[in-house]
Amino acid sequence: MAKGLTSPEQPVQVISVGPLLEKASYLSEPEKTRLVESFRFSDAAHLGQSRQSGDPYISHPLAVAEICCGWQLDVDALMAALLHDTVEDCGIESNDIQEKFGSTVAMLVDGLTKLDQVSFKNREEAQAENFRKMLLSMADDVRVILIKLADRLHNMRTLEATSAAKQRRIAQETLDIYAPIAHRLGLNEVFREFEDLCFESLYPIRSRVLRKALNAAKGNRREMVGRLENLVREQLPKFGLQAEISGREKSLFSIYRKMQEKHLSFAEVLDLYGFRIHVNSIPECYLALGAMHALFKPAPGRFKDYIALPKSNGYQSLHTVVLSDIGTPLEFQIRTHDMHHVAEAGVAAHWLYKEQAEGVTPLQRKAHEWMQSLLSVQSRDPKEFLDHIKIDLFPDVIYVFTPKGEIRELPKGSTPVDFAYMVHSDVGNRCTGVLVNNDVKPLDTELRNGDMVRIITQPSATPHPGWLGFVKTARARAQIRHHLKTSTRERSIAFGRRLLDAALKDIGGQGLDDPRLNWSAFFHEIPANDQEELLESIGLGHMLANVAARRLFGLVEAEPTQEEGASSSPRRGKLLPGAAQALMVSMEHLTQPQSSGITVNGSEGTAVQYASCCFPIAGDNACGHMRGGAGLLVHRHSCGFARRQRPKDPLRWANIIWGDPLYRTFQTQLHIEAKDSPGVLAKVAAAISACEANINDLSIEPHGGGFAVLKLSLEVRSRLHLADVLRRVRQTAVVLKAWRVLRSDHKSPSSPQSSFD
């Protein structure tokens, strides 16, 4: 929160550490002594500072520490809570914290400290980077996020002292990020308070109106709720159960969200009130469920068993919705006392950072594993990282099974690709298909509760960019993007190496190993810092290989003057040995077409693409256009676009030499005129399949006179392969003629003979 100096006229408010010590009564006396020392240090550091409300600033870290006491955090965490703003706001060094209070406290404070000393482009980037640092610290020690949530909770409780614009900004950030994290970590009370406080700041008028209506409804329904509670208390002993029963109101924001999502008025929201039943054991939970279903009629499809299938944050409970005797829905949450403790305190119920971890159950460990998984979605772009985390925070989940019967939890709407990356990144990267409940399904199928998923993989498979359009989990999205970026870079570097090596040899050099090349001087003139960056730039078309080759030969050795010294940067002077002759040769290439060309073999990935205006395939007379940042685009020589554009920028065009062997197939278009008779499609498809060609797309246009035109998109290996396909198709009895379409407008040639140039 913003702060300033307290004015002389303002009475000084004395802040005592007494209430904190009372709440921290679970600490030992030596630990309390350390806590008092950290309070005095923080009080002195914040001396003279005040919050916008006018309160002494020390009141804020003290309140944060008191919230942490409610979770019974250890003394190191409480000390870090008291000290969390000293480094950021008071000029205290981290080394000072470590020397005085120990490395653990210093580490926690560092994880909470914002990056104010770093320059960012805008507020959004700064917020994303700060959040990334906090989350990555959290993955190492959960106390970081617990203190941060307490810090944000107190800020939200005192937000009214700030401007309306700042209230909205902080409330929206809290609703987007901190509330979902609290929910994911099982801090349900904090989660609900966050939502209601954000609702009040974002929609103050709606909040007031809705709260007034809720208070009125509670008054009207008080007698009914009391009667229902008495019925429950009388029913449970009949089943031999000793249980605690408590009422639970639906939070204000959850009522508002339900009204929005289901387009209801407040009067139509009937389930404003519910009950919690706490029993002693898991069998008693199910016995209590039977008692409630015997007393009230259960609502179909409204039962959830979070005991058998716990949530990722360790939450366990039975949820059931029943219809009361007057027809209104009523929710019961049934759990043991231990389950209730975990439900309210979440990961704070068991500390995974304690030396003695015997009390940590597998359910609490799942929450810690989720925090650790944040490390797998790191990105160079802070905003991209923040987007990943937002995707992975929404609470709705489904449970699916591996072929071995293991349960895996995924966000609602997840696909088999999300499941594959959850199993392992290699499984995701090699995924080619899926069996859902032993049925073959598309990879974008939305999984449902209880599905059994088996991933089909192939060693040569790679992620498809189209997967980014339907995956739901941050892990899958990050792994796909990482693989695509890495693969694209590797292929671009390899392609750039081939281009530059050929260009150097074209102008009389010995290729990339030529000792006359002055790499270091060249890197002073271009953005690239090393050979790999240069080769990637050439492979992507940012820099032309022939221009780079001439500049590598034409650079000079610097002759530093006395004033410049030996460390001066290179300047133009005399040519390097052998460079003059090479440069003369290169000048001839400016005016003469190159006799050689660029070799393409299909292994270049996205560095080489094939124009859809003329559908070039291996064996065609072809040329390539180096596009800045988009790599090489291959056209047929006879393509109208290529003929028009090549003279305008000849340095960016080169002839294509087809490599041997080839590592890909090529798309081409066929039109087939055939008799309009039963089975014609099957006969044509059989002829094409016999040639081992693949049909990607097909459409049929009936014509008069008893014939139709079949328009096909095929994958073929080369021009010779296509000739074989055409020969086989033309031999089919129902086919009148067949031809290759050479232009994107798919106009028919005057005769089949024009299908090749």
N, C-alpha and C positions, 0 to 999 in steps of 0.2 A: 504494500500500500504506500501511496505517496505520503511524505512527511515534511515537516519544516521545523523551524526553531520556535520554542515556546516564548510567547511575549512576556516582558517583565511584569505586566499587570496581572497576568494569569496566575492564579494560585497554583502552587506546586502540589500535585497529587502524589501521595506516598504510596508506593506499590510494595506489598509485602509478599514474601515467598511462603508464608504460612499456609495458605490454602493449597498450594502445590504440594507441600510436604504432607499435608493431611491426606490428599488423594494418592500420594506415593507411599502410603504406609506399608506397602508390601516390600519396600526396599530395606536393606540392612542399614545400621547406623553409619558405617563407613561410606556406603553408597549415598546416603542422604547428605553427608558432609561434602562429597564431590559435587552433588547437585547444587548445594548452596554456593560453592565456589564458582561454578559455571554461571549461576544467576548473577552473582556480584560482578563477574567479568563482563557479562552481557549488559547489565545495568550501567556500568561505567562506560562501556563502548557507545551506548545509545544515549548517553547523558545529553540533555538539551534538545533531543529530537522528539517530535510529537507526530501523532497520526492526524489525518485530516479531520477526525472527530474532535481533536483537541486533547485526547488522552496521551499520557506519556508513551513513547513508542515501546518501552519495555513491556507494556501491558499485552502487546501482541505475541511476542515469543513466549511469554508466561502462559497465555491462554492456549497456545499451540501445545505446550508441554502438558497442560492439564488435560487436553483432549487425548493426548497419547497415554496419559495415566489411566484413562478409561479403558484402554486396551491392555493395560499392565505391561507396557514396553519396558525394557531394561534401562539401567541408569545411563548407559552410553547413548541410547536413543533419546532419552529425556534431555540430556546435556546438549546433544546436537540440535534438538528442537529449540532450546534456549539460545543457542549460538548461531542459528541458521542464517540470520541476516547480518552478522557482524563482518564477514568477509566482503559481502556485496555492498553494504551501505556504510561501513565504518572504517574502511581502510585497513582492517586487520588482515595480516598475512596468514595463509594456511599453515605455514611453518610455525607461527606463534601458537595456533590452535593445537597442533601436534605436540609441540614441546610442553605445553602446559596441561593438556587434557588427554593426550595419547593419540596414537595413529588411527584407532577405530573411530573416535569422535571426529577427527580431522577428515577422514574419508567420507563419513556421512554428511558433514557440512559441505564438502566439496561437491558431492553429488547433488546437493540442493542449491548450489550457488549458480546464479545466472551468468551468461557469458557477455557481460556488459563491455568487457575490454575488446571484444571482437566487433569488427565493422560488418554490418549486413546491409543488403540492398533495400530491405523494407521490413516492416513490423512482422509480416507473415513469416518471412524467412527466419527472423530472429526467434520468433515464438517456436517455430518448428525445430530449430537447432537446439534451443534450450530444452525443449521437451525430449528430444532424442537423447541428450546427455543424461537427463533425469531417468529415462527409461532404461538406458544401458547400465546406469549405476544401480537401478532397481533390480536388474537381472542378477547382479552380484549380491545384493543385500536388500531384502524386502523392506527393511526399516526405512530406506530412503523414500519409497512411495508412501508408506504409512505417515511419515512426518509431513510429506508434501500434501497429502490429502487433509491432514489436520490443519496445516497452514492455509490451504484453500478454503476449508470449512469455516475457519474463523474470519477470513476475509469476506466470505459470502454473508456471514452473520452480521458484519459491520459495514456492508456495502452502501448503505443509505447515505453515508457521509460524502460519497463521491458524486461526480456529475452524472446526469442521466445517460449520456453517451458512453461513459466509461462503465457504468453499471451494465448496460446492454452488452458491451464488448466482453467484459469479464464473465457475465452470466452465460453468454453463448459459448464461450470457450469451455466453461465448466460443464455445460450440458453436453457438448460434443465430445469432450475428452475425459474429464475427471469423474463425472458421474458414471459413465460406462466402466471405467477402471475400477471404481469402488464396487460396482455390481459384479464385475468379473472376479474380483478378489474376495467376494463374499461379504463385504461390509454393507449389509443391506440397510441398516439404519442410516448410515452416512449417505448411501445412494438415494434413499427417499428424501432426506433433508436437502440434499443437493438439488433434486428435481423441484421441490416445492420452493426453495429460495430462488432458483433460476426463474421459475414461473412468475414469482412476484416481481422480479426485476425486469423481465422481458415483457410481461403483459400485466402491469399493475392493476388496471381497471378490471380486466377479466378475472384476475385472481381475487380481488375484493368481492366482486359480485358472486363468484362461485363459492367462496368461503361463507358468505352470508347465507346462500341457499343451503349449503351443507349443514351449517349450524341449525338452521330451521328444520331441516329434514331429520337431524339427530334428535331434536326435541320431540318431533312428531312420532318418531319410531322408537323412542326410549322404552316405552311400555312393551312393545312387541319384542324388542331385543332382549329385555329382561325375562320375558316369558319363555323365549326360545332357549336362553341360557339355563334357565331352571329345568327345562325338559332334558337338556344334555346332561346336566349334573345328576338328574334322577336316573338316566338311562345307563350311564357307564358302570355304576356299582352292580347293576343287574348282570353284567358280563364279567364281574370279578375284577374290575379295574379301579385302581386308585390313581387319579390323574389331576393335573392342574389345568384349569380352563381359563382362558383370557380372551377378551374381545380385541378385534383388530379392525381399525377403520382403513378404508382405501385412501391412499394419499390424494391430495388435491390435484397434483399434476397427472396422476394416473387416471383420475376421473375425467379431466380435461382431454387427455390423449384418447381415451375411449370414446368420448363424445365426438371428437374430430374424426377418428378412424372409421367409426360406424355411423356417423351422421345422426347422432342422437341428441335429444334435448336432455337437460339435467333430470327432468321428471322420468325419462325413459331409462336412466341408469339405475337399476334396481339393486345390484350387488354392492352397496356402499359399506357393508359391514360383514365381518367374518369372524371365525373363532379359531384359536389355536389350542390344541390339546397336547399336553406334555406327559409322556408315560415313561416307564423305567427301562423298557427293553424293546428290541425290534419286533419280537412276536406280539407284544402288546400293541404296537402300532397297527398291525393288521387286524387285531381283535377289536380295537377301537373303531377302525374303518367299518368293520362289519356291524358294530353297534350303531353307527351313524346311518348306515344304509338300511338298517332295520327300523330306525326311527323316522327317517325321511326318505323320500323317493330320490334316487340318484339321477342326475341329469346325464343323458347319454353323451358319450364322447368327452366328458369333462373330468376324467380321472387321470392323474399323472403319478407314476411311481418313481420318485427321485431317490428312493432308498436302494432299489435294485439297479437303477441307472442314475447315479449321482451326477450333478452338474460338474463342470470342469473346475469350479472353485471349491469343491468339497461339500457343497450344499446337499443335504439329504432331508427328505420329508415326503409324506403322502399328501397329495392335494386332491380334494374331491369337491365337486359342486353338487348340492342337493337342492330340492325344491321344498320350501317350508310348507306348513299346513295352509298358508294363505296364498301359495303359488309364487312367492318371491324367491329368487336364487340366493343361496347361502353357501359360502365357501368355508371348508374346514382344512386346516393344515395340521397334520398329525405327525409328531416326531418325539424322539427321546430327549431327555434333558441335555445330554452331550451334543446331540444334533442341533438343539436350539442354541447352545453356546457357540458352535461353529457358524450357524446361520447368522448370528448377530455380530460376531467378532471376525468372521472370515479367516484370512491367513494370519491375523493377529492372535487367533486362538492357539496356534502352535507355531513357534518361531523356528524356522529352518536354519537360522544362523546360530542357534545355541550349540554349545559343544556337546551337550547330551541330546541327541536327536531320536532317542528311543521312542518318545511319545508321538513322533510325527507319523501320521497314518498315510497310506497311499493316496487318499483323497486330498489331503493338504499338499502332498508332494506334487499332485497334478497342477495345482495353481502355480507352484514354483517352476514347474516345467514349462508352463505357458510363458512365464516371464523370461525364462532362458531362451525360449523360441524367438523372442524379439531380436536376439542377436542375428538370426538368420534372415531378417528382412531389412538389414541395413542398406542404405543407398547413398550415393554421393550427393544426391539432391535432397536437402532437408525436407522440402515440401512433399516430395514423393514418399519419403519415410513416414511423414505424418499421415498421408493418405493411406498408406499400408496399414498403419495402426488403427485408423478409424474404421477401415473395412473389417478388421479382426476383432473389434470391440463389441459389436452388437450381440445381444444376449441370446437370441433364439437359436436353438441347437437341435440337431437330429442325431440319432445313434444308429450306426451301421455296423455290420459284422465283416470281419476278414474271413477267408475260406477256412481258417483254423478256429473260428468261433470267437475271436477276440473282438471286444467292443471298441469302436473308435467314435469319438465325438467330433462333429463338424458343424459349422454354421448352417442354418436353414438356407436352402437354395443351392447348396454345394453340389458339385458334379463329380463324376469319376476321376477327372483330372485332379481336383482338389484332394480326393482320397489318395490318389497315387503319390502326390507330393507329401502328404502327411506320413505315408509309410516310409518313403525315403526319396531324396532328390533324384537318385539314379532311376528309381522306378518311374517317377514322373517324366524324366527326360527321355526314357526309352518306351514310353507308353504308346501303343498303337491301337488298342481296342479294349473293350470291357465286357464282362459278363455280369449282369445284375440279376440275381436270383436264377442263375444258369441260363439266362436269355441274353443274346447279343443285343447291345444297346449302343446308341451314338454316345460319343464322349461328352456331349453337352447335355446329357440326360440329367434332370434334377432328381437327386437321390431322396429317398423317403425313409422314415423311421423303420428300422428292422430289416432293411435291404442287406443282402449278402453280396459283396462286391469282390470280383476277381479281375485283376488287371492283366492284360495281355501285353507283353513287351517284346521288342526286337532289338538286338545289339546295335543295329545301324540306324535306329530311329532317332529323331531329334524333335524338340518342341516346335509346335507350329505357332506363328504369330497370332493366328485367329483364336487361339485358346484364351488370350487376354480378354476377349470379348465376352466370355461366359464364366471364367473361374471366379470364385467368391472369396477364397482365403488369401490373406496377405502373404503367407508362405509360398503358395503356388504362384501368385503374381510376381513376387520378387525373384523366385527361382527361374521362371520362364524368361523374364526380362534379362536376368544376369546371363543365362545361357545364350540368348539371342545376341546380346551385346558382345559377349566374348567370341561367339562363333563368327559374327559379322566382322569383328576386328581381325581375327586370325585369317579369315579368308581374304579380307581386303589387303592385309599386309602381304600375303602370299601372292596375290594378283599384282599388287604394286611392285613387288620384287621382280616378277617376270617382265612387267612393262618397262621398268627402268633399266634392267639388264639388257633387254633387247634394244632400247633407245641408245644406250651407251655404245653398244656394238655397231649400231647403224651409223654413228658418226666417227667411226674409226677407233673406238676404245676397246678395252679388253673386258668390258662388263663391270659388275659391281666390285670385282677384286682388283681393278686397275689401280696401281699405286700412285698414279698421277692425280687422283681425285682428292680435292681438298674439302673433306667433310666438315671439319670444325669451322672453317670460314663460311661455308654455305649456311650452317645453322645460325650464324649471326645475322643472316639476311632474311630468314624465314621464320614462321612461328614454331616449326617443329624443333624439338630439343635433341632428338636422336634419330637413328636410321629407321626404327620401327614407326615412329610418328610420321616421318617423311613418306615411307612406303605405304602406310595406311592412307595418307592424304592423296597419294597418287592413285591407289586402288579405288578410292571413292570419287576420284575425278576433281578434287579440289585443286590439284596441281597436275599439269601435263608432264608426262614422262620425258618427252623430247625437249621441253623447256628446261626441266630439272637437269637433264643430261648435259645440255650446252652450258648451263650455269656452273655445274660442277667442274667442267673443263675450263671454263672461261674465267673463274675466280683467280685472284692474285695472291701472292705471298706478300704480307705487309713488310715494309721496310721502315721500322719505327725511327722517328727522329729522336734527338737527345731529350727534347722536352716530353715526348710521349712515353719513352721508355719501352721496355720489352713487353709490357702487358697491354699495349695499345691494341685496339680492335683492328681487324684487317681492313685495308683500303685498296682501291684499284691501283695497279702499277704495271709491272711487267707480267706477262703470262707465265703460268707454270710450265715447267719443261714438257714439251710435247703438246701443250695445249693449243698453240697457235695453229698447227697443222690440223688438229682435230676440230678447232673452231671454224676453220675455213671449210672443212668438209660439212660441218653442221649448217653453215650458211647456205650451202647449195641445197640443203634439204628444205629451206624455207620456200624455195621457188620450184622445186621439183617434187613430184609425188613420190612417196616412199615406196621402194621396191618390195620391202617386206611388210609385215603387218603384225597384228596382235593375235597371239595364239589363244584360243578359247577351247576348253575341254569339258566344261560343265561342272567343274569342281569349285567354281568361284563363289557360289552362293549368291547373296544379294548384291555382290560387287558387279555382277554381270546380269543384265536383264534383257528380255527379248520383246521387241516392239509388237504391240497388238494391232498395229496398222497394216502389217505385211506378213506376220507370222513366220519369221525365219526359222529354218531347221538346219541341222548339221548337213553339210554338203551344198547348201545354197551359196551362190556368189553373194557375199555379205560384207557390210562395213559397219563400223562401230562409232558411236558418238560419245565422247567423254563428257558427262554432265557434272558440273560442280556439286559435290556432296552426294550425288546419286549414282556414281559409278558409271559403267559402260552400258549403253543401250544399243543392241544389235538390230540392224535393219537389213533387208535384202537390198542389193545394189539397185534393183529396178523400182524400189519403193519411191513413190512420188515425193514423199516428205524428205527422204534422204537426198534425192536429186536436187530439190530446191534449196535445202539448208547447207549442204556440204560446201558449196562454193563461198558461202558467206563467212564461214569460220573453218577453213581447211585444217588448221593446226589441231582442232579438237576431233578430227575424223581420221580413221585409219581402216585399212582393209582387215578383214577377219580371216585368220587361218584356223581351220578346224583341227583340233588335236586328235590324237589316236593313242589310247582308247578314249571314248567319251564316257562321262560319269553322270549323265542325266538323260531324260527323255524330253521331247519338244512337243509343244502343242501346235496343231494345224487344223485347218477347217476343210471338210469335204462336203460337196453337194452330190446327191445321187438321185437320178431320175429313174423311177422304177414303176412297174405295173401295180396298180392299186388293187391288190388281191389279198386274200387271207394268208397269213404267215409270211408276208414280205419282210417285215421287220426282223423276224427270227432268222430268216435266211441270210439277210445282209449282216446281222450281228454275228452269225456263225462264221461267215467268210472272214470278217475282220478278226474275230477271236482266233481263227486258225492261223493267222499271221502274227499272233502274239502282240497285237496292238490293243490299247485300252480306250474305250469310249467314255468320254467325260460328260458329254451333253448331247441330247438328240431331240429334234423336233420334226414333225411331219406336216407338210402343207399340201392338202389335196388339190389337184388341178382337174380341169375338164378332160374328157377324152379317155378316161379310165387309167390315168397314171397320177403319181404323187411325187413330190420332191422331199427327200430326206436330208436334213441339215445336221451334220455331225461335227462335234469337236473331238479330235483324237489325240492320243499321245503316241508318238513314234520315236524311234531311235535316231533315224537319219533320213536323208532324201532317198537312199536306196531302199530302206525299209518301207517308206511311203509308196514307192513305185511297186513294191511287192503287194502291198495292201490294195492299191488301185487295180492291179492285174487280177488279183483274186476276186475282187468285187465285180469287175466287169465280166468275169466268166460266169457269174451267177445268172441263172435263167431269167429271173424276174427283173434284172437291171437292164435299163436301156442305155444309160451312159453315166459316167461318174467323173468328177473333176475336182482338183484342188482349188480352193478359193484363195486368191492371192492378195485380196484387199479386204479391209475391215468392213466395207459396205456389202460384202458377200455377193457382188454382182456376178452373174454367170459369164464365162468367156464365150466367145463365138463358137468355139469348138473344143472338144476335149484335148486336142493337141496343144492348146495354149496353156495347159496346166503346169508346164515347166518352162523356165526362161533359159 
